[in-house]
Amino acid sequence: MTVTKEIVPLGGVLRGEGHERKCRIKAWRHAMFEDEANTPIRLTYSRCEIEDADEFPDGDYVLEFDGHKVLLIRKAGQYLPKCA
């Protein structure tokens, strides 16, 4: 089993507090490969960061990209992972 990690640019949609917009994000992509396979059997993401700015109010948001959803909270103008 082989795992690769790389930072990738992605497009996503940010929704919450009555707002919605497309956004650009940067994330660590982890790809898991079976021995000598060229296609990953699993992709996961971490450290997702929104790269472009907006004037949305502080509150709860959902970031959707590449079939994944990440819960975020906006505080003082910055998007942070929402802890349960």
C-alpha positions as CSV (number, residue, x, y, z in Angstrom):
1,M,0.0,0.0,0.0
2,T,1.3,3.4,-1.0
3,V,0.0,6.8,0.1
4,T,0.9,10.1,-1.6
5,K,0.3,13.6,-0.3
6,E,0.2,16.8,-2.4
7,I,-1.3,20.3,-2.1
8,V,-3.9,20.8,-4.8
9,P,-6.0,23.7,-6.0
10,L,-9.8,22.9,-6.2
11,G,-13.0,24.7,-6.9
12,G,-15.8,24.5,-4.4
13,V,-19.1,26.0,-3.2
14,L,-19.5,27.7,0.2
15,R,-23.0,27.9,1.7
16,G,-24.4,29.3,4.9
17,E,-26.0,32.2,6.8
18,G,-28.2,32.8,3.7
19,H,-25.3,33.1,1.3
20,E,-23.7,31.0,-1.4
21,R,-20.8,31.4,-3.7
22,K,-18.2,29.5,-5.7
23,C,-14.7,29.6,-4.2
24,R,-11.2,28.5,-4.7
25,I,-9.6,26.3,-2.1
26,K,-6.2,24.7,-1.4
27,A,-6.1,21.3,0.3
28,W,-3.8,18.4,1.1
29,R,-4.9,15.4,-1.0
30,H,-4.0,12.0,0.3
31,A,-4.2,9.2,-2.4
32,M,-4.0,5.6,-1.4
33,F,-2.8,3.1,-4.0
34,E,-2.7,-0.7,-3.9
35,D,0.6,-2.2,-4.9
36,E,1.7,-0.9,-8.3
37,A,-1.7,0.5,-9.2
38,N,-2.0,3.7,-11.3
39,T,-5.4,4.7,-10.0
40,P,-6.0,5.5,-6.3
41,I,-8.4,3.3,-4.4
42,R,-9.1,6.1,-2.0
43,L,-8.8,9.9,-1.9
44,T,-9.1,12.0,1.3
45,Y,-8.5,15.7,2.0
46,S,-7.2,17.7,4.9
47,R,-6.1,21.2,5.7
48,C,-8.7,22.8,3.4
49,E,-8.3,26.5,3.1
50,I,-10.5,29.0,1.2
51,E,-8.1,31.2,-0.9
52,D,-10.4,34.0,-2.0
53,A,-12.1,36.6,0.2
54,D,-15.7,37.6,0.7
55,E,-17.8,39.8,2.9
56,F,-20.0,37.0,4.4
57,P,-21.1,37.4,8.0
58,D,-19.6,35.4,10.8
59,G,-21.5,32.1,11.4
60,D,-21.8,28.5,10.3
61,Y,-20.9,27.4,6.7
62,V,-20.5,24.2,4.6
63,L,-17.8,23.9,2.0
64,E,-18.5,21.4,-0.7
65,F,-15.8,20.2,-3.2
66,D,-15.0,17.0,-5.1
67,G,-17.9,15.1,-3.4
68,H,-16.8,16.1,0.1
69,K,-18.4,18.4,2.7
70,V,-16.5,20.3,5.4
71,L,-18.2,22.2,8.2
72,L,-16.7,25.6,8.9
73,I,-17.3,28.5,11.2
74,R,-16.4,32.0,10.2
75,K,-15.0,34.1,13.1
76,A,-13.6,37.6,12.7
77,G,-13.5,37.2,8.9
78,Q,-11.6,33.8,8.9
79,Y,-13.0,30.4,8.1
80,L,-12.0,27.7,10.6
81,P,-12.9,24.0,10.9
82,K,-15.9,23.5,13.0
83,C,-15.3,21.3,16.0
84,A,-18.1,19.1,17.2
